[in-house]
Amino acid sequence: MPEAESRKFEVLRVSVTSSCGFGCVYCAPGTEESEFSARPKTNAIFLSPETFRKKLEVLSSHLKVKEVHLTGGEPTNHKGLSELVRIASEQGIPEIALTSNGFFADGLIQALKSSGLTRMNFSLDSLSPAGFSHMTGRNLSVSRLLSRIEEAADLGFPVKLNSTIVRGYNEDQILPLLKWAGVRKLPIRYLELMRMGPLVPEHSGLFVSSEEIRKRIQEEFLFEPIDTPLESTARYYLTSNGFVFGLIANHTEPFCEGCNRLRMDATGKIYGCLSDPQNYDLPEDEVGAVRALGLAMQSKKSRFIGSELSMKYIGG
């Protein structure tokens, strides 16, 4: 297929575990309320370091992997996270990133940096204590997350913030989040709610478009677009007072033509597209690996249509 032939995989997003202590409305709504614990559930899936090393070696022999991005679930629930980072570093991957909810043990950020982590992203959907609990489905203090964000920045990590905007939950937080991030010189990306996982039937009623987010920001700020690489998921803007924000608009302003991402789940299977739940084994033999990567590339869509598979299983 001609469109797929012009693309290439350069970024590997890995769901290192399906475990997460949150029940966020856009990922796992309605999950059982429980006191937060860093200890993962016994039925969760975790990517073994051995599997990760083997799969990364296969991929590195066929692709020029510029970045490995570790996600989940909540990746910091993985007891061997530092080892996974070290494996990617030993493979010579230039960029090794992590997306987290910020609820993890003291000292982990420094340990990850020592292992080779180069960037951290944090999910921050509300500054309001009530709003944070509403979004996460847990009675947790958002101040703990905010302190982790500042800790990562203080340790020298480039930090990005991700905020999924959901109608009836946190659209009132668009401006407060921009101000909080902006004064700390941290870029914040607003995500359109993706039509995926358990919220597929309710998506239209909860959806807030990128245009609506822009209009909300225009109420207080003047801004101009920043030149953004084609492969970037976000389109960035700079406000007149120097705040940077991005919009990740899968539905209304799709960026599929520049997508260079390959995804891997915690069992080592690969996925070519968020809109396609089909996964592929990645064998170590040359013929099998080439075939699997070819099928994954062919599964890429020209427009995001969503999937009933939750992103936490495929490194969203």
N, C-alpha and C positions, 0 to 999 in steps of 0.2 A: 504494500500500500504506500503510495508516494509520500503522503504526509508523514507517516511514521518513519520513512527512510531518511527524512531530513532531520530527525531528532536523534539525540544521543543521551545515554544515562551518564550523569556526572555526580549526582548527589544520591547517597543511600540513606534513607530514613528507616530506622530500625525500631520496632516495638520490642523492647528488651523484656517486657513483662506485661501481662494483662491485668496485673494487680494494681489497685488504686484504693486509697482510703476515702476518696470523695465519691459523691453521687451527683455530679454536675448535670444540670438540666439538658445540656447539649450533647452529653455523652452517655450517662448512665442514670437517667431520671427514675425516681421511684425505687431505687435500691434501698435495701434495709438500713435504717438508721442505726448507727453504732458509734461508740466512743472511738475517736481516732486512735489508730495504732500503727506504728511503723511495721509491725509484723504482718506479712502478707497472708492472705487466705490460703489454705492448703490446696484448694482446687485451682489456684492461679497457675499460669504458665510462665516459665522463666527461660530465657535464652542462655544456654550453657556456653561458657567461654570456649570450650572445644569446638562447638558447632559454629560459633561466631568466627573463630579463627579460620576454620576450614572454608566457610562460605566467603569470607573476605579475601582469602587467598585466591579462590576461584574467580571472584569478581575482578580483583586487581590484575589478573592475568589476561582479562578480556576487555576491561574498561579502564579509562583514566578517571578514577574516583577522586574528585576534588574535595568532597566533604562527606563525613559520616555524621548523621544527626540522630542521637539516641532519644527515643521517646517512649511512650507506653500506651495505656496505663500510666502509672507513675514510675518512671525509671529509677528513682532513688529508693524504691522498695526492693530493688535487686541488690542483694548482699555483695555480689561480685561486680558492681558497677565500675569501680576503679580499675578492675582487671580488664573489663571490656574496653574502657578508654585506653588503657595501656596497649592492648592488642591492636587497636586502630592506629595508635601512634607508632608502634613498631612496624606497621605496614607502610609507614611513610605518608599517611593521609594528612594533607596540609591543614584541613579544618576539621575539628572534632567538636560538635556542639551538643547541647543538652537542653531539653525543655522540661520544666518541673513546675509543680504547684507550690514549691517552697517549704513544704512540711517534711523536714528530714533532720537527722541528727547533727549536732554541733560538730564542726571540724570537717564535714564532708566536702565542702566547697574547696578548701585548701588541699584535701587529699586528691580530689579530681584534677585540680590544677597541676599538682605534682605528677599525676599520671599522664598528663598531656592534653587535658581539655583546653580548648581555646575560646569558647564562647558559651554564654548561658542565656536562655530565653525563659521567661516566667509567664505563666498564665495569671493575669490579674483582671478580673471582671467587675470588681466593685470595691470602692473604698469604704462604703457604708457597712458597718458591722451586720446590720439586718439584711442588707442586700447581698453581702458575701455569703451569709448562711443560706439565703434563698437560692442563690446560684449553685452553691456547692452541695446543698442538701445535708449539710453538717453544721453543728453548732461550734464553729471554730473561730478563733480570733484572726482577723485579717492583718493585725499588726505583726504577727509572726511572719507572714509572707512578705510584708513590706520591709522588715528588718533583713530578711534573706536577700532581697533584691539589692538593698544598700550594701550589704556585706560583699556580695559578688562584685559590685561596682568598685568598692573600696579595695578589693584584691586585684583590681586591674583588668577584670574581664570586660569585653564588650558585651553589653546587656541589651536585650530587646524585650519589650513587653507585648503580650498578646491579649486582646480583649474581645471575646465573642459577644456581640450585642444581640440580646433576645428581648423581643417586645413583651412588656409586662414584668420584666425582671430587672433590667439594668440600662435601658436607654437614657435614663436620667443621669447616668454616670459618665457619659461621653465627654463632657467638658471638664468635670472634676478630675478624671483620669488623665486627660491631656495636660492639665495644669500641674498635677503631681509629677508626671513624668518629665514635663518640659523644664521645670525649675531644676531638676536633677540631670538635665541634658541626656535623657534616655529616650530613644525612639519608641513610640507605641504604635502598634498595628491593630486596627479594628477589623474584625472578621465578620463577614456575613455568615449567618447561621447556615451551615451546610445541610443539605437534605440527605442525611445519612442516619443509619442506626435506628434507635427506637422512636425518634421524633419525626420520621418520614410522614406519618399520617397528619401530624399537627403542624408541619413546617410552615405552611402559608400564613397561619395565624400568629406565628412567633417571629416571622421574618422581618428584619429591618435592613433596607437596602443601603448600599454605599452612598447613594445620592442623598438619602435622608440623613446619614451621618455627616456628610459634607455640609448640608444645610444647617445642621445643629451647630457645627463648629463655626460656620459663617456668622452665627449670631453674635459671636464675641471676637473672632479673629479674622484678619486678612491673611491669605496664604497663596502660594504659587506652587505649581508642580515642580518636582526635582527629576532630572533625567534618571531613568531607572533601567537597568539591563533587562533584556527581553525575557530572560529566564527567571527573573524575580517574581515571587508570588504577590508581592505588594507593590502598589503604586504610591510613591512617597510625595509628601508635601512639606513645605517650610513656611511657618507662619512669620508674620512681620517682626515678631519679637524673638525669633530663633528657635521655636519649638518644632520638632520633627514628628510627623505622624504618617502612617501608611494605611492603605485600605486594601484588604484582601477580599476581593469581590468575586468569588467563584461563580456566582449565579448571574449577576448583572453586568460584570465587566470581566469575562473569563480570560484567562491567560494560558490556555492549554497549548497554544502553538509554541510557547517557549519552554514548556515543562521538561525538565531534565532529571526528574526524580524517579528512582526505583525504590520500592518499599519491601521490607522484609519483616515477617512476623517472628514471634518468639520460638517457633519451631524451625526457623531457617528457610521457610518457603518465601518466594518472591511474588510481588504484585506490580504490575506495570502502571496501574491507574486507580485512583480513588473511586472512580465511577464503575469499576469492574471488579466484582468480588472473586473472580477466578484467580487461583494461585498456582504456582508452578514449583516443582522440586528443582533444586539447583545441584545437579550431580557434579562430581569432580572430573569426569572424563570430558575431553575436548568437545566431542560431537554433542553430547547431552547438554553441556553448559551453553553452547552456542544456540542450540535449539530452544532451550528454556528462555534465554535472553531475547531471542527473536520473537517468541510467542508473547512474552511480556511487553515488548515494544509494540507489537501489533494490537495489543489490547488497549493501547492509549486512545482516548477519545478526542474529537476535535472540539468538544464542548462539555463542561461539567454537567452531569445529569444526576449524580448522587448514587447512593447504594444503601441497601438495608443492613450492610455490615458496619458495625461500630468502628470508628477510627482507631480506637485503642488497640485493636488487634492487628492493624496494618501500618503502624508507625505514622499515623496522621499528624 
